[in-house]
């Protein structure tokens, strides 16, 4: 993996990544000349026992611009700069101009609940220079590179004393609130372990103490043995609809052997994980022969300096559709009680996806 660190005119960082050497002389553009001076803050929710972040300036962020004003396209006209430079590279990562968390946050307001600076970090990860591509359409070599990039970003950001958890994710489709349709994801780095991964870590830790093995690895083993919900499997990676899925087309992707985070992936695991990930993406795209919206979240070990042998790197996909034409809305029991209600069995949706034929690479199986 090759990388090159640059600085934008407004002070934000930009890192370019490629499988091949990146030419020198590339300069980092920005649509903005001056720093944002973002100062988000946290407020404690006493009833839920969790933090909520507030960043009112995000109301003015770029929202679904026309293609000719795509801020994630490589810059063509210096008079109208974008976030991305022209040049020979494959993936770009830059500091979010409108962050919900910022390492420089300070002086939170005094209100009727406890507050704190939102001392985290937010980045944008641009998967390709092609605005008409998708993560599913990218070659396996690019997806492997992306796994490298997520690992590099986790190590870089996670080394900061304030950062305890790094979460890469992709929102795809207007149905999940995407404001820019150029293929990209985000990375949120938190000054604490957020509520959802904290709850999963607690379950993993309890299981590990009782059984001496990884909960998720054992689940993957059982899914592989059952086979009814498996979408992809090789020696190093697996993708399946979990038997406990809360969304109709929910899919989990993970290495089959213990692996706590992206940096711990071996080359064979990374290659297998790329094939598993692309298989799921292609099956989603071909299921209804149209772009398939989803939230893809990657969970990994906290960056708190502990070993965390209990936890397992994995992705969870949350697609918003329950049928071709009907969205899965979260309503009373899901939002008010936190208990999901499913109208379709995981075995049924897994079978649908299993029947979708794909080609991982042109000319390949």
C-alpha positions in Angstrom: 0.0 0.0 0.0 1.3 3.5 -0.9 0.1 6.7 0.8 0.7 10.4 0.6 -0.3 13.0 3.3 -1.3 16.4 2.2 -2.8 19.6 3.8 -5.8 21.4 2.5 -5.9 25.3 2.3 -8.4 25.4 5.2 -6.0 23.3 7.4 -7.7 19.9 7.0 -5.7 16.7 6.4 -6.0 14.7 3.2 -4.3 11.3 2.6 -4.2 9.6 -0.7 -3.9 5.8 -1.0 -3.1 3.5 -3.9 -1.8 0.0 -4.7 0.8 1.7 -7.0 3.2 4.5 -6.1 1.5 7.9 -6.1 3.1 10.7 -8.2 4.7 13.6 -6.4 3.4 17.1 -6.9 -0.3 16.5 -6.1 -1.8 19.4 -4.1 -4.8 19.2 -1.9 -7.8 21.4 -2.9 -10.7 22.6 -0.8 -14.0 24.4 -1.6 -13.3 26.4 1.5 -10.5 28.9 2.2 -10.9 29.3 5.9 -11.0 26.8 8.8 -14.4 25.7 10.1 -13.4 26.0 13.7 -15.9 23.3 14.5 -16.9 23.0 18.2 -19.4 20.3 18.7 -20.3 19.2 22.2 -21.8 16.3 24.1 -24.8 16.2 26.4 -25.6 13.3 28.7 -28.9 11.5 28.4 -29.7 10.5 32.0 -32.5 8.0 31.1 -30.6 6.1 28.5 -27.2 6.5 30.1 -25.5 7.6 26.9 -24.0 10.7 25.2 -25.7 12.7 22.4 -23.5 14.9 20.2 -24.6 18.4 19.1 -23.2 20.2 16.0 -25.6 22.9 14.9 -23.3 24.1 12.1 -24.0 20.7 10.2 -27.4 22.1 9.2 -25.5 24.0 6.5 -23.6 21.1 5.0 -23.7 20.2 1.3 -27.0 18.4 0.5 -27.6 16.4 -2.7 -25.8 18.8 -5.1 -26.3 18.4 -8.9 -23.5 16.3 -10.6 -21.7 19.4 -11.9 -21.2 20.5 -8.3 -20.1 17.2 -6.8 -17.6 18.1 -4.1 -16.1 14.5 -4.1 -15.2 14.6 -7.8 -11.6 15.2 -8.8 -11.0 18.9 -9.3 -11.1 20.0 -12.9 -11.4 23.8 -12.6 -9.2 25.6 -10.1 -11.8 28.4 -10.0 -14.3 25.9 -8.6 -12.2 23.6 -6.3 -13.6 20.3 -4.9 -12.4 18.2 -2.0 -10.5 15.8 -4.3 -7.3 16.5 -6.3 -6.8 15.3 -9.8 -4.0 12.7 -10.1 -3.2 9.0 -10.1 -4.5 7.5 -6.8 -7.3 5.1 -5.8 -8.7 6.1 -2.4 -8.7 9.4 -0.6 -9.4 10.2 3.1 -9.9 13.7 4.4 -11.1 15.4 7.6 -14.9 16.1 7.5 -15.6 19.8 7.0 -18.8 19.3 9.1 -17.8 17.0 11.9 -20.1 15.7 14.7 -16.9 15.2 16.7 -13.7 17.2 16.7 -10.5 16.8 18.7 -10.3 20.6 19.3 -13.8 20.8 20.9 -13.8 22.9 24.0 -16.0 24.8 26.5 -19.3 23.0 26.2 -22.3 25.0 27.2 -23.9 24.6 30.7 -27.4 23.2 30.5 -29.6 21.1 32.8 -27.7 17.8 32.0 -24.0 17.1 32.1 -22.0 18.2 29.1 -18.5 17.6 27.7 -16.4 18.5 24.7 -17.0 16.2 21.7 -13.3 15.3 21.5 -13.5 12.8 18.7 -12.7 12.8 15.0 -14.7 12.4 11.7 -13.3 11.5 8.3 -14.6 11.0 4.8 -13.3 8.0 2.8 -13.8 8.4 -1.0 -13.7 4.9 -2.6 -13.1 5.9 -6.2 -12.7 9.0 -8.4 -15.6 7.7 -10.6 -18.9 9.3 -9.4 -21.0 6.7 -11.2 -19.3 3.7 -9.6 -20.4 1.9 -6.4 -18.5 -0.2 -3.9 -20.0 -3.3 -5.5 -18.6 -2.4 -8.9 -15.0 -1.9 -7.7 -12.4 -4.6 -8.4 -11.3 -6.9 -5.6 -7.9 -5.2 -5.5 -9.6 -1.9 -4.6 -11.7 -3.5 -1.9 -8.6 -5.1 -0.4 -6.9 -1.7 -0.5 -10.0 -0.3 1.3 -9.5 -2.9 4.1 -5.9 -1.7 4.4 -7.0 1.9 4.5 -9.5 1.3 7.3 -6.8 -0.4 9.2 -4.3 2.4 8.7 -6.9 5.0 9.7 -7.8 3.0 12.8 -4.2 2.9 13.9 -3.5 6.6 13.1 -6.7 7.9 14.8 -6.8 5.3 17.5 -3.3 6.3 18.7 -4.7 9.7 19.9 -5.2 9.7 23.7 -8.8 10.8 23.5 -9.9 8.2 21.0 -11.3 4.9 22.4 -13.4 3.6 19.4 -13.1 3.8 15.6 -16.1 3.0 13.5 -15.9 2.9 9.6 -19.3 2.8 7.9 -21.0 3.5 4.6 -24.5 5.0 4.1 -25.7 4.2 0.6 -28.9 5.5 -0.9 -31.3 8.4 -0.3 -33.5 6.0 1.7 -30.8 6.1 4.5 -30.2 9.8 4.3 -27.2 10.0 2.0 -26.5 13.7 1.0 -23.7 12.9 -1.5 -24.1 10.1 -4.0 -20.4 9.8 -5.0 -19.2 6.4 -3.6 -17.8 7.1 -0.2 -18.0 6.2 3.4 -17.1 7.8 6.8 -15.1 7.1 9.9 -16.2 8.3 13.3 -13.7 8.1 16.1 -15.2 8.4 19.6 -13.8 9.5 23.0 -15.6 6.6 24.5 -17.0 3.2 23.3 -20.5 4.0 22.0 -23.6 2.3 23.4 -24.2 -0.3 20.6 -20.6 -1.6 20.4 -20.3 -1.4 24.2 -23.3 -3.7 24.6 -22.0 -6.1 22.0 -18.5 -6.1 23.7 -20.1 -6.9 27.0 -21.9 -9.9 25.5 -18.7 -11.0 23.8 -16.7 -10.6 27.0 -19.1 -12.7 29.1 -19.1 -15.4 26.4 -15.3 -15.5 26.3 -15.0 -15.8 30.0 -17.5 -18.7 30.1 -16.2 -20.6 27.0 -12.7 -19.3 26.3 -13.6 -18.7 22.6 -15.0 -15.9 20.4 -18.8 -15.6 20.4 -18.9 -14.4 16.8 -16.4 -17.0 15.6 -18.5 -19.7 17.2 -21.7 -18.2 15.6 -19.9 -18.2 12.2 -18.9 -21.9 12.7 -22.5 -22.8 13.6 -23.9 -20.9 10.6 -21.3 -22.6 8.3 -22.3 -26.0 9.6 -26.0 -25.3 9.2 -25.6 -23.7 5.8 -29.1 -22.4 5.4 -28.2 -18.7 5.7 -24.7 -18.7 4.3 -24.0 -16.4 1.3 -20.3 -16.8 1.0 -17.7 -19.0 2.6 -14.0 -19.8 2.1 -11.1 -20.8 4.3 -10.7 -17.3 5.7 -14.1 -15.4 5.6 -17.8 -15.9 5.7 -20.9 -13.9 4.9 -24.4 -14.9 6.2 -27.8 -13.7 7.2 -27.8 -14.2 11.0 -30.5 -16.4 12.5 -31.2 -13.4 14.8 -31.5 -10.8 12.0 -33.4 -7.7 13.0 -33.7 -6.4 9.4 -35.1 -8.6 6.5 -31.9 -8.4 4.4 -29.4 -8.0 7.2 -26.0 -9.7 6.5 -22.9 -10.1 8.6 -19.4 -10.4 7.1 -16.3 -11.5 9.0 -13.1 -13.5 9.1 -13.7 -17.1 10.3 -10.7 -17.1 12.6 -10.2 -14.7 15.6 -9.2 -11.2 14.4 -9.9 -8.2 16.6 -9.4 -5.3 14.1 -8.4 -4.4 10.6 -4.7 -4.1 11.5 -4.8 -7.7 12.7 -5.9 -9.1 9.3 -3.5 -11.4 7.6 -3.1 -11.2 3.8 -5.2 -14.3 3.2 -7.9 -13.1 5.6 -8.0 -9.7 3.8 -8.4 -11.4 0.4 -11.1 -13.6 1.7 -12.9 -10.8 3.4 -12.8 -8.7 0.2 -14.4 -11.6 -1.7 -17.0 -12.1 0.9 -17.8 -8.4 1.0 -18.0 -8.0 -2.8 -20.2 -11.1 -3.0 -22.8 -9.6 -0.6 -22.7 -6.2 -2.4 -23.2 -7.8 -5.8 -26.1 -10.0 -4.6 -27.7 -6.9 -3.1 -27.4 -5.1 -6.5 -28.7 -8.0 -8.5 -31.5 -8.9 -6.2 -34.0 -6.4 -7.7 -31.7 -5.2 -10.6 -31.4 -1.7 -9.2 -29.1 0.2 -6.8 -29.6 -1.3 -3.3 -29.5 1.0 -0.3 -27.9 0.0 3.0 -26.0 1.0 6.1 -22.7 -1.0 6.3 -21.0 -0.7 9.8 -17.7 -2.3 10.7 -17.2 -3.2 14.4 -13.7 -3.9 15.8 -11.8 -3.8 19.1 -11.7 -0.5 21.1 -8.5 1.5 20.8 -8.0 1.8 24.6 -4.7 -0.2 24.7 -6.3 -3.4 26.0 -5.9 -6.7 24.2 -9.6 -7.5 23.8 -9.3 -11.2 22.8 -13.1 -11.5 23.2 -14.0 -9.3 20.2 -14.1 -10.0 16.5 -13.8 -7.7 13.5 -17.0 -7.9 11.5 -19.5 -5.9 9.3 -23.2 -5.7 9.7 -25.4 -4.6 6.8 -28.8 -2.9 7.6 -30.8 -2.5 4.4 -33.9 -0.4 4.8 -36.2 -2.4 2.4 -38.3 -5.3 3.6 -39.6 -6.1 0.1 -38.9 -4.7 -3.3 -41.3 -1.8 -2.8 -41.7 -1.5 1.0 -39.4 0.1 3.5 -38.8 -1.3 6.9 -39.8 1.6 9.1 -38.8 1.6 12.8 -41.9 2.4 14.8 -43.4 1.7 18.2 -41.8 -1.5 19.4 -38.4 -0.8 17.7 -37.9 2.8 18.7 -40.0 3.0 21.9 -39.1 -0.4 23.4 -35.9 -1.4 21.5 -37.4 -4.7 20.5 -37.4 -5.4 16.8 -40.3 -7.2 15.1 -39.7 -9.1 11.9 -42.3 -10.0 9.3 -40.1 -12.4 7.4 -37.8 -15.2 8.4 -34.0 -14.8 8.0 -34.0 -18.2 6.2 -36.4 -16.8 3.6 -34.3 -13.7 2.7 -31.1 -15.7 2.9 -32.6 -18.1 0.3 -33.5 -15.2 -2.0 -29.9 -13.9 -1.8 -28.5 -17.4 -2.3 -30.3 -17.7 -5.6 -28.8 -14.5 -7.0 -26.0 -15.4 -9.4 -23.0 -13.1 -9.5 -19.5 -12.8 -10.9 -16.9 -11.5 -8.5 -14.6 -10.4 -11.3 -15.1 -10.2 -15.0 -14.4 -13.6 -16.4 -14.3 -15.1 -12.9 -16.7 -17.2 -10.8 
